[in-house]
Amino acid sequence: MEIKDDKFYGKRFKTFRVNANKSQKEVSDYLGVTQSTLSKYESGKLQPSFDILIKMKELYNSDSSFRNNVHAVWQFSKTLK
């Protein structure tokens, strides 16, 4: 999967949260991050760590497209190092 940009994935993270009927507070509590940090993930201003991506995968596990997106984001993050 081609990575378009960080904002594309940020929007996808928000879409998964909204589709799961979860608030930012619920998701940030589950992930162990602040709502501000989650907001930055969703806006593409901050890239989640691999550990956070795994927690997101667990939270949204019923959605196979999220699993595919997690893999793509992880591959993209390896190119940034």
C-alpha positions as CSV (number, residue, x, y, z in Angstrom):
1,M,0.0,0.0,0.0
2,E,1.4,3.4,-1.0
3,I,1.7,5.9,1.8
4,K,0.3,9.3,0.8
5,D,1.1,11.4,3.8
6,D,0.7,11.6,7.5
7,K,-2.6,13.5,7.3
8,F,-4.1,10.7,5.3
9,Y,-3.4,8.2,8.1
10,G,-4.4,10.7,10.7
11,K,-7.8,10.9,9.1
12,R,-8.0,7.2,8.9
13,F,-7.3,6.9,12.6
14,K,-10.1,9.3,13.3
15,T,-12.4,7.4,11.0
16,F,-11.8,4.2,12.8
17,R,-12.5,5.9,16.2
18,V,-15.7,7.5,14.9
19,N,-16.9,4.2,13.3
20,A,-16.3,2.4,16.6
21,N,-18.5,5.0,18.3
22,K,-15.7,5.9,20.7
23,S,-14.8,9.4,22.0
24,Q,-11.3,10.7,22.1
25,K,-11.4,10.4,25.9
26,E,-12.3,6.7,25.7
27,V,-9.6,5.9,23.1
28,S,-6.9,8.1,24.7
29,D,-7.6,6.4,28.1
30,Y,-7.3,3.0,26.5
31,L,-4.1,3.9,24.7
32,G,-2.6,5.5,27.8
33,V,-2.1,8.9,26.0
34,T,-3.6,12.3,26.5
35,Q,-6.5,13.5,24.4
36,S,-4.1,16.1,23.0
37,T,-1.7,13.3,21.8
38,L,-4.6,11.4,20.2
39,S,-5.7,14.6,18.5
40,K,-2.2,15.0,17.0
41,Y,-2.3,11.4,15.8
42,E,-5.7,12.1,14.1
43,S,-4.5,15.3,12.5
44,G,-1.3,13.8,11.2
45,K,0.9,16.1,13.4
46,L,2.3,13.1,15.3
47,Q,2.9,9.6,14.3
48,P,2.0,6.9,16.9
49,S,4.6,4.5,18.1
50,F,4.5,0.9,17.1
51,D,3.2,0.0,20.6
52,I,0.3,2.5,20.2
53,L,-0.5,1.1,16.8
54,I,-0.7,-2.4,18.3
55,K,-3.1,-1.1,21.0
56,M,-5.2,0.6,18.2
57,K,-5.2,-2.7,16.3
58,E,-6.5,-4.5,19.5
59,L,-9.2,-1.8,20.0
60,Y,-10.4,-1.9,16.4
61,N,-9.6,-5.6,15.8
62,S,-12.9,-6.3,14.1
63,D,-11.9,-4.1,11.2
64,S,-9.5,-5.8,8.8
65,S,-8.8,-2.5,7.0
66,F,-7.4,-1.2,10.2
67,R,-5.0,-4.1,10.4
68,N,-3.9,-3.4,6.8
69,N,-3.4,0.3,7.7
70,V,-1.4,-0.5,10.8
71,H,1.0,-2.5,8.6
72,A,1.3,0.3,6.1
73,V,2.0,2.9,8.7
74,W,4.6,0.7,10.4
75,Q,6.3,0.2,7.0
76,F,6.2,3.9,6.4
77,S,7.6,4.7,9.8
78,K,10.6,2.5,9.2
79,T,11.5,4.6,6.1
80,L,11.7,7.7,8.3
81,K,14.5,6.4,10.5
